[in-house]
Amino acid sequence: MASTLLFETHPISTESLTPTSDCNESTPIPTLNDTFLAKTEDAFLILKDTSNLLPSPPPQELENKKRKTLSDVKVEEDLNKPQLALVQLPKGCKWCQRCGTIETPRWRYGPGGPLSLCNACHLRWKTIGKPKEGYSSTTYPPPFYNIPKRKYGKSKKLKKSKKRDDKEQKIMKLPSPPLPPAPPSPPPPPKELTPPPTPVIIPGTCTHCNTTNTPLWRRGPYGYRTLCNACGLKWSKEPNAIIEKKSPSQDSKKSHLLHHQKQYIKHGLYSVETRLVDSKDPPCAFKINLPIHHGEFLMSKAKEFELPADILQERDLGLIKGLMADREPFFTRIRSNIFVERKPQHRLDEQAVCHCLPPTEKDQSGCGDDCINRMLFYECDPKCCPCGTKCSNTRFQRKERKKGLQVFQTDHRGWGLRTNVDIKKGELVIEYRGEIISHQLCEERMCTTYVNEKNFYFLDYCNGEVIDACTKGTEARFINHSCDPNCHIEKWSLKGESHYGVFASKDIKAYTELFYDYNFSTFNGSVESQQRCHCGSSLCRGTIGKRASGIARVK
Ligand SMILES: C[S@@+](CC[C@H](N)C(=O)[O-])C[C@H]1O[C@@H](n2cnc3c(N)ncnc32)[C@H](O)[C@@H]1O
């Protein structure tokens, strides 16, 4: 038991204690015998009078000491004052004979015998080895010994410091065994033994400079891999510089830095790609790496989305409004017909010259309704037309078209074309353009490329050719059929080639859908004639497309 050890090894004088100045007369003055009376089941109360316990050293002995440290003087001063120290120890409690701690992960062997030192003091005793005096106290609390910390660095420095420490320790030897006096109250520990405040240790962050990037992590005062390379090297040379300057709890800057240096996840667990989330605001800029093979998984598992069969059917029939996301079908707009199988003709000899007179006034234009070319559906060539640049019979050459045309979704006819402005009778609304292909190629395309198409965008060209506007053309391709149309197709000739235009058959009010009669214009009437017409006209013939008689010539 600790109590037995205490009193057996250090017999204490049983003389009555001298009352201190702090004690009241009414208060009974404890004696050392009281220590035995204070014994309880769980603890010992040990009352010490340090003035009595410590035999005052002979004056000569003190005088012989050449050097005195400040702490020596303080201890001596303290010892001259009779003071009481009350120490309570739990029953069966061990304590370190050097530092007095009662907590250690492992009790170890020391100069005082087995299990007399805490783990740290044992290691220190083993490595430094001196002074032995600091490790043999059997009183509690043990006297304080100023034992230097281990110095890290070159061996020469270590040796020097050891020598110096030895000298200091010799000087600091307290008088008197058999019982080294316990200080009346725990003495203020010297600076060297004050443990540095434990910092907030963030793995992968230097505890000194907070950097997260370093080629090598080094050991520091707070353990392995707690300093970056630079700070680690600095610490090995000047340990105090690192510990003192950057004690995290004291350094307000450090806490400020920690607050701002948030640890963002820079790399995903399995990452291959990097995405910059926000590059404008530096504190918030960080990178998120997507999981590895994230796309591969989708590619391997994903399949194209398909609507349920019933909805699909209704969509194909154009019965579901809005399902097409109100985006008109894609096609390529072209400014001239594309001749797929041959070169376009450019025959100037076929160009007829009208007999119109050039306009006399500036604002007037030539080649009006009485122009012979206009009446014959020929466009004039301004180079040889008498009206020159004032000729108005050049609409196809000028790529003329009405503004305010809009593709929209109809109720039962799919997409359609309407005008948002009023159109007068006889005006060219828009030219029907596309790829000029032969009938043969058209049939081929219908069997291959357009085999799944529900809508057809063909217009009879001439001489066994067809305008295919399925992929390339103008908005004219969206004009639906009506048995009572407001527009018609006109074929115009220009330099040996034909141009087909949608012309207004009557005055058309704004926001009206445009129609022409497919019966007279479209190719592949055999297919479309089987399609039910939804023009809604009272004159509706029931089906769209050509009549059974075959391809009819346009006007
Ligand atoms: C040149 S496209 C007209 C644009 C087509 N509505 C679209 O959505 O692209 C011709 C096709 O429109 C449809 N269509 C045109 N007029 C129609 C009508 N009066 N009734 C029903 N369907 C019509 C037919 O499917 C026809 O094959």
The ligand as an ORCA input file, in Angstrom:
! r2SCAN-3c Opt
* xyz 0 1
  C     -45.426     18.206    -96.380
  S     -45.896     17.479    -94.874
  C     -46.702     18.762    -94.057
  C     -46.084     18.968    -92.683
  C     -46.457     17.940    -91.674
  N     -47.766     18.171    -91.131
  C     -45.450     17.856    -90.578
  O     -45.841     17.669    -89.430
  O     -44.284     17.938    -90.894
  C     -47.176     16.450    -95.470
  C     -47.711     15.516    -94.409
  O     -48.519     16.230    -93.500
  C     -49.630     15.472    -93.159
  N     -50.777     16.237    -93.590
  C     -50.748     17.310    -94.398
  N     -51.990     17.790    -94.613
  C     -52.823     17.011    -93.932
  C     -54.238     16.987    -93.765
  N     -55.044     17.862    -94.344
  N     -54.761     16.014    -92.994
  C     -53.961     15.105    -92.427
  N     -52.658     15.086    -92.538
  C     -52.058     16.023    -93.272
  C     -49.535     14.174    -93.866
  O     -48.955     13.222    -93.018
  C     -48.581     14.453    -94.953
  O     -47.810     13.360    -95.349
*
